[in-house]
Amino acid sequence: TWDAAGHLVLPGLVNAHTHLGQVLVRNLGSDKPLLTWLDDVIWPAQLAMTSDDARIAATVGLVENLRSGVTTVVDHQKITATPAHSDAVASAAESLGLRFVLARAWAERGRGAEDCGTMLAELDRLCHQWHGAASGRLHVAFGPLAPWRCSEKSMRRGVKAAQNYGIGVHIHIAETQSEVRMTLEATGLRHVEWLDRVGALGPDVQLVHSNWLSEAEMDRVAETGSIVVHCPVSNAYLGSGIAPIPELRRRGVPVALGTDGPGSNNSQDMFETMKMTALLQKATRLDASAISAEAILRMATSGGAMAAGWADIGQIAVGFKADLILVSLNSARLTPLNHPASALVYAGSPADVRGAIVDGRVLMRDGQLLGIDEASALAECRAAAKELLSRAGVSLAS
């Protein structure tokens, strides 16, 4: 039993898009646009990461997520795409006990390019080894990085494989105006139009970012039941744009929330993500009623559950999984409570999360994580980051 007096009990939050491998390059590349940030910091570091680096980064990233009230994480996992790296990340999630989607990333063009056949073979291996593992807590998804990094032919093959395995498709789209222009110049199509052509729209498809969608694209996303994953902090940090969330919601598009990676946020704070979702929509429209706290809380719970592919999480209801968090009300910032949803979205903090349960198993009690030496994990991360930056030739001044 657990005396929850003085706490709010709510469904565990879902971080529907991150890149845990970026933990080791946190706080580098600040004040740079997306493509420069990728070229100067992220791609060199990813190519130099060992499988042990992947394990260390995933462990610390998952610890931070759990402390932020997140019980389900979707990790768009693109480090060095070897089986050892992917297995290290999945093993870390299995050990810590969170619900987890390994969205195995892939790019056919650019840094870290990988041919389609190699990717399909690895996706097959991952699905057989990890999809449904840990009593169903671990899932696998197909994670092409962006339309401009894949050919139509190979993308069709990847989408078909995902459909055959019964797994989702997780892809960045329309994050920046320059990426939309690149695809237009190469194919004559905008991102959603290109995805439609290759059969990559539908309820099992998560469209991450979606900042620069046309009216027709938003209509098509709604018609196909595709899911948008909004990453407001990262999009603001990189100066990429702001997704048209009210317009998408009016069309009935399901929306989930993600922090994005620790390299472009630079935290995994879902409370900050919820608040930023509200503030950006209100400020850019000069409309305080643009979106409600209740709607945002649903995006972070049941909306995230849809994106992650679990129909039985994201709510406290009969027949749903026991994925729960306890938020202490014994803090100045939440006193007096008055309105629970507003309190969580506009004043909530990871410091207030005192308990977490996943699939009925207690992972945090009274603010203490169970089953991991947190101090040792943080020390290991500091040492690994220092060695990685030296090996990759990435400067602290980057």
HELIX and SHEET records of a PDB file:
HELIX    1   1 LEU A   20  VAL A   25  5                                   6    
HELIX    2   2 LEU A   34  TRP A   37  1                                   4    
HELIX    3   3 LEU A   38  ILE A   42  3                                   5    
HELIX    4   4 TRP A   43  ALA A   48  1                                   6    
HELIX    5   5 SER A   51  ARG A   67  1                                  17    
HELIX    6   6 PRO A   83  LEU A   96  1                                  14    
HELIX    7   7 CYS A  116  TRP A  130  1                                  15    
HELIX    8   8 ALA A  133  GLY A  136  1                                   4    
HELIX    9   9 PRO A  147  ARG A  149  5                                   3    
HELIX   10  10 GLU A  152  TYR A  165  1                                  14    
HELIX   11  11 GLN A  177  THR A  187  1                                  11    
HELIX   12  12 HIS A  191  ARG A  197  1                                   7    
HELIX   13  13 GLU A  215  THR A  224  1                                  10    
HELIX   14  14 PRO A  232  TYR A  237  1                                   6    
HELIX   15  15 ILE A  245  ARG A  250  1                                   6    
HELIX   16  16 MET A  270  ARG A  285  1                                  16    
HELIX   17  17 ALA A  293  ARG A  298  1                                   6    
HELIX   18  18 MET A  299  GLY A  303  3                                   5    
HELIX   19  19 GLY A  304  ALA A  308  1                                   5    
HELIX   20  20 ALA A  332  LEU A  334  5                                   3    
HELIX   21  21 PRO A  340  ALA A  347  1                                   8    
HELIX   22  22 PRO A  350  ASP A  352  5                                   3    
HELIX   23  23 GLU A  374  ALA A  392  1                                  19    
SHEET    1   A 5 HIS A   7  PRO A  11  0                                        
SHEET    2   A 5 LEU A 324  SER A 328 -1                                        
SHEET    3   A 5 VAL A 353  VAL A 358 -1                                        
SHEET    4   A 5 ARG A 361  ARG A 365 -1                                        
SHEET    5   A 5 GLN A 368  LEU A 369 -1                                        
SHEET    1   B 4 LEU A  13  THR A  18  0                                        
SHEET    2   B 4 VAL A  70  GLN A  77  1                                        
SHEET    3   B 4 ARG A  99  TRP A 106  1                                        
SHEET    4   B 4 LEU A 138  PRO A 144  1                                        
SHEET    1   C 4 VAL A 169  ILE A 173  0                                        
SHEET    2   C 4 VAL A 205  HIS A 209  1                                        
SHEET    3   C 4 ILE A 227  HIS A 230  1                                        
SHEET    4   C 4 VAL A 255  LEU A 257  1                                        
END                                                                             
